[in-house]
C-alpha cells in the first residue's frame, strides 16, 4: 500500500476550470496593459487610427478570430489524453489570449469600441482572404456544427480534429496578419501582426507534421 505522501492529490475539475479562468483573465489584462504602455510610449505625436482603418479593423477582427481559437484550444487542453496535443493547445490558448489583450488594449487606448464596424472591410478581397466565406465566417473559422463536433469527440479523434480545425484556422488568419503588418498605420499593430504571422506560420508547419504522424490530412481551406 503506498504511503500517503506518494498518492498524488486529485484536483477537482471545478478547481482546474477556475484556475484556467484566472490565468485567462490575467493574460488578457497583461496583454492590454502592455499594449497601452507601448502605444503611449511610441505614438504620442500620432493621431490614433480612425474607424475604417486597417489598425482598428484588424484589432477587432483578429480579436474575434483569436477568441474562437482560444475556445478550441482551452477545451482540448482540458480534454485530450495526449500530452503533446495538450501542450500545443496550452501554448496556443495562452499566446492568443495575450494577443487579444494587446489588441483590445490598443482599441481602448485609441478610444475605439471593442466591437463594431463591418468585419473584414479593412482588407481588400484580393489580398489573400480578405472577405467572409460563404457561411459568413472570417477566413479559416469553424462553424457552429464543427465546434459542436469537436466537443463531442474523445481520444485520437479529438486530437486529429483539433489539429485539422486549428490548422485551417491559422492558415485563414495568416493573410490577415500579413496585410496588417504591411499596411497598418501604427507601429504597435505592425509589430503585433508581424510577430503573430511568424509564430502561426511555425505552428502551421508543426500541425501539418502532427497530422501526418497520426495518419491524417488537413481539411480543405476556406
C-alpha positions in Angstrom: 0.0 0.0 0.0 1.5 3.4 -1.0 2.4 5.9 1.7 0.1 8.9 1.9 2.8 11.2 0.6 3.1 9.0 -2.5 -0.5 9.5 -3.6 -1.0 12.4 -5.9 -3.9 14.6 -4.9 -6.8 14.6 -7.3 -7.7 18.2 -8.2 -11.5 18.6 -8.8 -12.5 19.8 -12.3 -14.1 23.0 -10.9 -10.7 24.0 -9.4 -8.9 23.3 -12.7 -11.6 25.4 -14.5 -11.3 28.2 -12.0 -7.5 28.2 -12.3 -7.8 28.3 -16.1 -10.2 31.2 -15.9 -7.9 33.2 -13.6 -5.0 32.6 -15.9 -7.1 33.7 -18.9 -8.1 36.9 -17.2 -4.5 37.6 -16.2 -3.3 37.2 -19.7 -5.9 39.5 -21.2 -5.1 42.2 -18.6 -1.4 41.8 -19.0 -1.6 42.0 -22.8 -3.9 45.0 -22.6 -1.5 46.8 -20.2 1.5 46.1 -22.5 -0.4 47.4 -25.5 -1.4 50.7 -23.8 2.2 51.2 -22.5 3.6 50.5 -26.0 1.1 52.8 -27.6 1.7 55.7 -25.2 5.5 55.3 -25.5 5.7 55.2 -29.3 2.7 57.1 -30.7 2.4 60.3 -28.5 2.6 62.6 -31.6 0.5 60.5 -33.9 -3.3 60.7 -34.4 -5.0 57.5 -33.3 -6.4 55.3 -36.1 -9.9 56.1 -37.2 -12.9 53.9 -37.9 -12.4 52.1 -41.2 -8.6 51.9 -40.7 -6.6 48.8 -41.1 -5.4 49.1 -37.5 -8.9 49.2 -35.9 -10.4 46.6 -38.3 -7.5 44.2 -37.7 -7.6 44.6 -33.9 -11.3 44.0 -33.8 -11.5 41.1 -36.3 -8.4 39.3 -35.2 -9.6 39.5 -31.6 -12.7 37.7 -32.6 -10.7 35.2 -34.7 -8.4 34.5 -31.7 -11.4 34.1 -29.3 -12.6 31.1 -31.3 -9.0 29.6 -31.4 -8.8 30.1 -27.6 -12.1 28.3 -27.1 -11.0 25.3 -29.1 -7.5 25.2 -27.6 -8.7 25.5 -24.0 -11.3 22.7 -24.5 -8.7 20.4 -26.0 -6.1 21.3 -23.3 -8.5 20.1 -20.7 -9.9 17.0 -22.6 -7.2 15.5 -24.7 -5.3 12.4 -23.5 -2.2 13.2 -25.5 0.4 15.3 -23.6 1.8 16.7 -26.9 -1.6 17.9 -28.0 -2.3 19.3 -24.6 1.0 21.2 -24.6 0.2 22.7 -28.1 -3.3 23.6 -27.1 -2.0 25.3 -23.9 0.6 27.3 -25.9 -2.0 28.4 -28.5 -4.5 29.4 -25.8 -2.1 31.4 -23.7 -0.5 33.1 -26.7 -3.8 34.1 -28.3 -5.3 35.4 -25.1 -2.3 37.6 -24.6 -2.6 38.9 -28.1 -6.4 39.6 -27.6 -5.4 41.6 -24.6 -2.9 43.6 -26.7 -5.3 44.3 -29.5 -8.2 45.3 -27.2 -5.8 47.4 -25.2 -4.9 49.2 -28.4 -8.5 49.8 -29.2 -9.2 51.3 -25.8 -6.1 53.5 -25.9 -7.4 54.9 -29.3 -10.9 55.5 -27.8 -12.4 52.9 -30.2 -15.1 50.4 -29.3 -14.0 46.8 -28.9 -16.8 45.7 -31.3 -18.5 47.2 -34.3 -17.9 48.0 -37.9 -18.2 45.7 -40.9 -15.9 42.6 -40.4 -13.1 42.3 -43.0 -13.9 45.6 -44.6 -10.4 46.8 -43.8 -8.8 44.2 -46.1 -9.3 44.0 -49.9 -10.8 40.9 -51.1 -7.9 40.2 -53.4 -5.4 40.4 -50.6 -5.3 36.7 -49.7 -8.6 36.0 -47.9 -10.0 39.5 -47.4 -13.6 38.6 -47.1 -16.0 36.3 -45.4 -16.6 32.8 -46.6 -19.9 31.6 -48.0 -21.1 30.8 -44.4 -20.4 34.3 -43.2 -17.4 33.5 -41.1 -14.0 35.1 -41.2 -11.3 33.1 -43.1 -10.5 29.7 -41.5 -13.0 29.9 -38.7 -15.0 26.8 -37.6 -18.8 26.7 -38.0 -21.1 26.1 -35.0 -21.6 22.5 -36.2 -17.8 22.0 -36.4 -17.3 23.4 -32.9 -20.1 21.1 -31.6 -18.4 18.1 -33.3 -15.1 18.9 -31.8 -16.6 18.9 -28.3 -18.3 15.5 -29.0 -15.1 13.7 -29.8 -12.6 11.9 -27.5 -9.2 10.3 -27.7 -7.3 10.3 -31.0 -10.4 11.5 -33.0 -10.5 14.6 -30.8 -6.8 15.3 -31.3 -6.9 14.9 -35.1 -10.0 17.1 -35.5 -8.5 19.8 -33.3 -5.3 19.8 -35.4 -7.4 20.0 -38.6 -9.6 22.8 -37.4 -6.7 24.8 -35.8 -4.5 24.4 -38.9 -7.3 25.7 -41.1 -7.9 28.5 -38.6 -4.2 29.5 -38.7 -4.0 29.4 -42.5 -7.1 31.6 -42.7 -5.6 34.1 -40.3 -2.1 34.4 -41.8 -3.1 36.7 -44.7 -4.9 39.0 -42.2 -1.8 39.3 -40.1 0.4 39.8 -43.1 -1.8 42.6 -44.5 -1.9 44.4 -41.2 1.9 44.0 -40.8 2.3 45.7 -44.2 -0.4 48.3 -44.2 -1.2 49.3 -40.6 -0.6 52.9 -39.7 0.7 52.3 -36.1 4.0 50.7 -35.1 2.1 48.7 -32.4 -0.2 47.0 -34.8 2.5 46.3 -37.3 4.7 44.7 -34.6 1.9 42.5 -33.2 0.7 41.4 -36.6 4.3 40.6 -37.7 5.0 38.6 -34.6 1.7 36.8 -34.9 2.3 35.8 -38.5 5.7 34.4 -37.8 4.5 32.4 -34.8 1.5 31.0 -36.6 3.5 30.1 -39.7 5.7 27.9 -37.5 2.7 26.3 -35.8 1.2 25.5 -39.3 4.3 23.5 -40.1 4.2 21.8 -36.7 0.5 20.9 -37.0 0.9 19.6 -40.6 3.6 17.2 -39.3 1.5 16.2 -36.3 -1.4 15.3 -38.6 1.0 13.2 -40.8 2.2 11.4 -37.7 -1.3 10.5 -36.9 -2.1 9.3 -40.5 -4.5 12.3 -41.1 -4.7 15.0 -43.7 -5.7 18.7 -43.4 -9.2 19.9 -44.1 -9.8 22.0 -47.2 -9.1 25.7 -46.7 -12.0 28.2 -46.9 
